Amino acid sequence: MASEPESLLLVYLRRIDEKVDRLRDDVRELKTGLNSVRRDLIALAEADARLELMVDRQGERLDKIERRLDLRDA
């Protein structure tokens, strides 16, 4: 007995299923990359905040020094 030909619908459904699997893998990879970028941006923002705080403190110290040495304009 000859085997029956596969249903054309099943062939298309299998192709769609394979494509969906590849898309799922691609999306998973993209999400992993985005999470990495998100972590890097957070770290950058924190470093920027720390740098800004350091600059502010240096400005305050410079103001004190200028006052003590009478180098400030009145």
Rosetta blueprint (number, residue, H / E / L):
1 M L
2 A L
3 S L
4 E L
5 P L
6 E L
7 S L
8 L H
9 L H
10 L H
11 V H
12 Y H
13 L H
14 R H
15 R H
16 I H
17 D H
18 E H
19 K H
20 V H
21 D H
22 R H
23 L H
24 R H
25 D H
26 D H
27 V H
28 R H
29 E H
30 L H
31 K H
32 T H
33 G H
34 L H
35 N H
36 S H
37 V H
38 R H
39 R H
40 D H
41 L H
42 I H
43 A H
44 L H
45 A H
46 E H
47 A H
48 D H
49 A H
50 R H
51 L H
52 E H
53 L H
54 M H
55 V H
56 D H
57 R H
58 Q H
59 G H
60 E H
61 R H
62 L H
63 D H
64 K H
65 I H
66 E H
67 R H
68 R H
69 L L
70 D L
71 L L
72 R L
73 D L
74 A L
